[in-house]
Amino acid sequence: MELHILEHSLKVASIEKEGIEICTHGLIKLAFLASKTRCKFFSLTETPEDYTIIVDEEGFKELPQSNLISVADSTWLALNVVSGGGNASSSQPIGVTKIAKSVIAPLADHNISVFMLSTYQTDFILVRERDLPMVMHTLSSEFTLFRVVNGETVAAHNLGISNGFVKPKLGMPRPIIHPLSSPSNMFCVTSLDPDTLPSVATLLMDVMFYSGGFPNNVLFTSASGELWKMVRIGGQPLGFDECGIVAQISEPLATADIPAYYISTFKFDHALVPEENIQSVIRALRTESTAQ
């Protein structure tokens, strides 16, 4: 498999709920007026606590300066696993549980923190820019490494730098140390055809800012129409320095062959699993938590 290192230098920020009004102009521009900005990577996630935005440096310029916006100190790079050749943006979805043992676990074993963003089509693994040499050193034995430069995919040269962290012995347990909860909400994971964006922009803004409904006929959804339930990780804000949180959740799910979307936000982590699996998932993860 191939590991593509995307060219975007990313910021991760939190917009407080009461700050969304002053950011609305910039967010609408980023989401709907791509031709009016040089931004190439943008994600917005709403949780009960805040809005988490992941955006490249050009896109970050569209946001106002405000004490209602908190920004993580580090600059982040996005990694994308591609099964076989081809452009990263057109790769087939493989799910976070499919990369748990090949990417997430090795990075955790080498004390490298990650920030996850699953989408309908692919999974982005965000790592600190300063950690990239160690990431490449860790994953080069399992992946062919490429970098995206000016839109072109070129071979990446492994810098061969290790952080000196000793990899744990195989079979060592990875305890789940943070509280888990599952809210009552059910989720539909969807994708919007970009060609339909102008015709549904008003509806989508209603979803983004007013939590309105959305028409099914403009979405790509799974053929089964399955619903997903959330597992929320963390009782207190998790921060960005702790390593292994994603691995603690994704490895047991991978072992059980349960698909999952994983979304890190500024304060907490979230895993989406099929509705019919939620009880077995909670039991399995809590067993991992209490068995240590």
N, C-alpha and C positions, 0 to 999 in steps of 0.2 A: 504493500500500500504506500501511498504518497502522503506526506505531510506538507501542506502549503502554508507558508508564513505570509500573511497578507501585508500589504504595504501601509495600511492605515496606522497612524499613531493616535491612540484612543484615550479619551478622558472618561472616567466614571464619576457621575455626580448624582446627588440627591436634591430634588426640589421639594420643599415642604408643601403640604397641602394648600396652605394659604398663599403660597408663592406661585401657584399655577397661573393666576391671572396675568402677572407681569411677564410670564414666559410664553403666553399663548401665541403672540405674533411670531416669535422665533420658532416655536414648535410647528406651527402651521406651515411656515416657510420650509422647514426641514422635511416635513412629511409629505407635502403636496406640491411644492414649487421647486423641484430639483434643478430646473434650468436657471433658477435665480440664486443658487448657492453653489459653492464648490464642494460641498459635503458629499462624501461617498459612503459613509457608514453611520447609520442612525438607528437607535433602538430606544423605545420608551416603554417602561413597565410600571403600571400602577398597582400599589398594594394599599392596605388600610392605613399604613403609616406615612407613605410618601410616594413620590414618583422617582424612579431610577432612570437616568438617561445615560446611554453609552453612545458617544459621538466622536468623530475625528476632530482634529484641531481646527479645521476650517469650519465645521459645523458648530463647534463650541463658541466661535466668535458671534454666532447669531443670538446667543443667550445674554441677557443683561447681567451686569454685576450686581449682586444682591446678597445680603446676609441670610436670605432664605434658600440659598443654593450652597450646598457643601460639596467640595470636590476632593476625591481621593488624591493623595499626594503623588502617586506614581503615574507614569505614562504606560499604557498597556498595548500589547500587540495581539492580534487575533490569529489563531492557528485553525486550520481546517483539514480534516482527514478526508482524502479522496480515495475511493476504492478503484484502482486502475488509473489509467491516464485520463486526461481531459481537464477542462477548466473547473476550478473549485466551485464556481457559482452554479454549475450545472450538474454537480455530483448528485448521486442518488442518496436519499436519507438513510442513515444507518443507526441513529439513536444513540443516546449517551451510554446505554448499557453495552452497546457493541464496541465502544472504545474504552470501557472501564478498565479492562485488564491490559490493553496495549498502550494507552496514553495516560489516563487519569492515575492509575495505581503507580506506574513508574515515576511519575512526577511527584506524587505524594511520598514515595519511598526515598526520594532524593531531596525532600524538604523544600519543594518548589510549590508555592501557592498558586492556585488557579481561580479564575472567575468564569463561570459557565453561562453560555447563552444558547439554549436549544431553540431552533425554529422549525417550521413545518418541513423544510427541505434539507436542513443540515444542522450540525452542531459547531459552534464556535468556542474554542478554548482560549480564553484570554490569559496571558502571562505578562508579568512585568517586563518592560523593555530591557531592564538591566539583567534580568534572568535569562535572556534568550540564549547566550552561549551555553549555559548549563542545560537548558531545555534541549538544545541541539545535540549536546554531548549525550544526554540521557536517552534520547529517542532515535539516534542515528543508526543503532544496530537493528531496529525493527522497521524503520521507514526510510524511503528515499525522500530527501529533503529538497524542497523548492522554495524560492522566494518570489513574490510578485513585485516587479519593479516597473513602474510606469505602465501598468496594465499587462505586462508580459511576464510569463512564468519562466523563470530561469533556475538553473541548479544552484542550490545553496551550499556553501563550503562550510563543513563542520569545523568550528573553531577549537574543538577538543578541550574545552575547559570544564573542569569538574569543581563543584563546591566543596569537595572533600567529605561530604556526608556519606556515612557508611550505610549501604542498602541493607534493610532488615533481612533476616533469613526467610526463605520461602516457607509459607505456611503459618507465619506469625499472624495472629489475629489483629484486626484493625477495629478497636472498639468505637462504638458510636457514643459520643460524650455529650451531645447537645439534646435538649428536650425535643420531642416530636409531637406534632399535632396534625389533625386532619379536619379542616373546616367543612361545613355542610355543602358548600358550593360544588356544582359540577361544571366542567369546562368542555368546550368544543374547540379543538385545535384546527385552525383553518389557514388558508393562504388566499390572498387576493390577486387576481390577474391584473398586472400593472396597466393593461390597456383599458380596464374598466374604471381606473382611479378617478378620472374627471367626472364620470357620471355618478359616482357614489361618494364624492368628497364630503358633501354636506352630511350624509348619513354617518360617515366614518368620524367626522369631527364630533358628531353627537355622541358616538361611542367613546371617543377619547376624553371628552370634557364633560359630558352629561350622562354617561352610562345608559344610552338609549339602545334600541334594538338594531339588528342588521339583517338585510335580506339574504336568504340562503342561496339565491340563484346567481350570485356574483362571487361565490367562494369555492375554492377547491377544498373538499373535505374527503375523509376516508369513505370508501364505498359502503362500509358498514354503518357509518354515522355514529361511531362509538363515542361515548362520553368518557371524560377523564376526571379523576379525583386528585386532590393535592395533598402532598405530605409537606408540611412546613417544618423547617429545621431551625432551631434556635429559640431560646427563651428571652435572651438579651441580644442586642446587636452583635453580630459575629466579628465585625472588623475585617481587615484584609490580610493580616499577617499569619493567621493560623493555617497550617498546611494539612491536607488530608480530609477535609470535610466532605468534598464531593466524592472522594474514594470510599469513605465510610458508608455512603448511601448507595452509590452505583455498583460497587462490587457485589453485595448480596443480591441485588436485583439482576445483575448479569449472571450470577450463579444459578438463579431461579429462572433465567430466561424470560424476564418480565421487561417489556419495553418501557422506556421512560423519557420524558422531556425534563431537562433540568435547567432552571433559571435562577441564577444568582442575582440578588439585588443589593442595594447599598447597605441594608441592615440584616437581611435574612436570606436563606436559601430555600428553594422550592422545587420539589419533584412532582411531576404529573405522571400518574400511572393509570392504566385502564380501570374504569369503574369496577368491573367485576373482580379485580385483583386487590382492591384497596385493603380489605381486612387481612388477607394473607401477607400483604406487604407490611402493614403495621405490625403484625405479630412477628414477622421475620426480623424487622429492624429493631423492635424492642427486645427480641431475644439476643440480638447482637449487642444491644446496649447493656443488658442485665447479666449476660453470661461471663462478663470479665471480672 
